[in-house]
Amino acid sequence: MIFKLMHRVLLDKLNTQSRVLIGLDGFSGSGKTTLVDTLRTELALYNLPLTVVHLDDLITERSKRYNSGFDEWHEHYHLQWDAARIAETLFQSWARGDHQLPLDVYDSATGTVSLQPLEVPPNGILLVEGVFLQRAEWRDFYDFLLYLDCPRSTRFQRVSTRGHQDPNDPARLAVYERRYWAAEDHYLQTVQPLQRADLVLDSK
């Protein structure tokens, strides 16, 4: 179903270029992981190789994004990922046709980052999924950009259920308001991802 919406664009691009980069943008809890699994199944029917990169695997060391002196929303939006570094190791490497992407991968157990090269096929599709994918450093690299649109209340309930957390906890709500939702509002206002995406899907 999803691939049918993208079918003409992707096949047209694969007729003229050996690699296609798809971005799957959307806030936490919008259903990106489920959609990735669906796309993987659908693309396999067409014998199209798919490699997936989860942006949350590429966050910075914990020490760089907490207690920085900046507002919490700034930490989440600007410090959670090293946008310039990811542009170099992921997007520019892919655009050059490299068969190995020198990714800096975060280890949640140690709170540190280590180099873990990702092997990618010479032909096929790379799908990058995560939040804030349309920031200026990365936007021009995508061949196709999907955005999952989902109400904040629905997303928060999903995230809470997934993490076995109380969605009505006042302290937790305060953190989300200061850090995550304020960063989302900044992204929506300054980048306008729904208007710029190639395809917007309602996932409520």
N, C-alpha and C positions, 0 to 999 in steps of 0.2 A: 504494500500500500504506500509506504513512505517513498520507496524507491521509484514507484510509478510517477510520483510528483516531481522527481528529480531526473527521471529517466532520460528525457531528450537532452537536457543540459549536460549531464555526465557523459553520455555516449558521444555527443558531439565533440566534447573536449577530448575524450579518449581517442577519437579518430584523428586528432591533430597533435596530441601530446601524449607522452607515455605515462605521465603521472598527474593525478588530480588531488588537490588538497581541499577537504571539506572541514568547515568549522561548525561545531554544534554548540551554540551559545545558549545560556539560560542560567538563572540563579539556582542556588542550592534547593533541592526538593522539587524541581520542575519536571523531572522525569527523564533526564539525559541518559542515565545508565540503562534504563529500559529501552529507550529509543536506539541506543548503540547496539544492544543485543538484537533488536528487530532488524536494523540495517545490516548487521553482520549475516543474519540468516538470509535476508533477501538478496544481498549481493552475491552470496555463495551460489545461488541459483543461476547466476549469470557468469559464474567462474571468474569473478572479479576479486583479486586479492585485496584484503583490507588490513591495514595496520592502524591500531588505535593508540593515541596518547592521551592520558588523563592529566589535565593541567594541575590537579591537586597533588600529583606526584612530583611536581616541579617547584614546590614552594620553597622559600628560603629558610635558613636556620631560625629556630624559634627566637633566639637572642636578638635577631635583626628586626623582628616585627612586633615585639612587645616592649613596653616601658621605654619607648624611644623618645618620649617628650612630645611627640605629635599627637593630635587627636586620634582616637581609636579608629574612626572611619578611614583616616588617612593611612594608618598602619595597614589596615586590611586591603585597601585599594592599591596603594603605592609601594608597600614594603613586603606584602605577602609573597609577591613574585618579583623577580628581577627581570623586568620587561625587556630591557636592552639585551641582557644575557640570553634570554629565551629566544629573542629575535635572531640572535647569532647562531646559537647551537641547534635550534629546532627549525625555524622558518627559513633562514638563509641557507642552511645546510641542505634542506629539502629542495629549495629552489635551484641550487647548484647541481642537483642530481646526485648528491652523495649517497652512498649505499649504507652509511653508518652515521647516525645522529648522536653527537657527543653530549648527552643529556645529563644535567645535574639533578639527581634524584634524592628526594627527602626520605629520611628514615625516622619514622615517628617514635621508635623505641629509644633512639639516642638523641633525637632533636638535631641531627646533623645532616649534611648533604655530601654525597659522593658522586663521582663521575661514573655513569653506567651507560655506555654506548648502546644505542638501539639499532639493530640491523633492520633495514627496510629493503623491499624488493626494488629492482630497477624499473619495474612497471607496476602500476596499480594505484590504489587509493590510500591516502593517509587521512584519517579522521582525528581531529583534535577536539576534545570536549572539555568544557569548563565554563567558569564565569568570567565576565569581562573580556571575552575573546575579541571584541571589536575595537579594543583600544588602538590608538594611533600607530603604535610600534608594530602591530601585527596585521592590521585590517587589510592591507593591499596584497597580502600573500595568498588569500583564499581564492579558490576557483568557485566555490559555492558556500554560502553561509546560511545555516538554519538557526532560527531563534525559537526557543520554547517559551511560550507566554503562559504564566500560571499565577493566580492570585497569591499574594503574600500569606494570607491566612491558611490557604491550602498547603502551601509549601512548608510553612512552619509546623503544621500538624504532621505532615509526612516526616520531616526531619526529626521531630520529637518522638514519633512512634518508632522510627528506625533506630534512634539512640536510646530508647527506653527512658525518656526524660519527660518531665511534667510540663506540658505546654502552658500551664497557668502559673508557673513559678515566677513571681515578680522580679527576683534578682536576675533570672535568666532572660526574661523579657527586656529588662533594662540594658543588659549587655548587647542583645540583638539590636535594640534601638540605637545605641551609641556606636556600635562597631559595624555590624553587617548591613542593617537596613539603611543606615546613613550612607554607607559606601554604595549600595544599590541605587539610592536616590541620586547620588552624584553621577553614576554611570548613565542612568536614564536621562538625566538633564543635560549632560555635557556631550555624550556620544550618540544618544538617540538610536539605540540598537534595533528597535522594532522597525523604524523607518528605513534603516540601511540594510537590513537582512534581505537575502534573496527569497526566503520563504519563512513565514511566521506560522507556527503551529500552536493551537490552543490545547494545553495539556491539563486543564483544570478537572 
